[in-house]
């Protein structure tokens, strides 16, 4: 199983809380540039960073994640 950040969920939760990218960055101790890269799908956060963002947004971590199953070719 693969667990990754869902960029749309991140953006939606941030907007629901009426936060700018800059304010979310300040609350989470990250740079606004990094928050932008997460929302624009150019970066994937570590579990620790995802935790910091979820705490800043006051939502459970799994509310920001997408889970999927990747199938491997066993040839």
LINQUI-V224176 format. One line per field, one symbol per residue. ss: DSSP state (H for helix, E for strand, C for the rest). phi: phi as a letter, one per 40 degrees, with the letter a starting at -180 (. if undefined). Layout:
ss: ???
phi: ???
This chain:
ss: CEEEECHHHHHHHHHHCCCCHHHHHHHHCCCHHHHHHHHCCCCCCCHHHHHHHHHHHCCCHHHHEEEECCCCCCC
phi: .bbbcccccdcccccdcfbcccccccccgbccccddccccgbabcccccdcccccccfbcdccbbbbabbcbccc
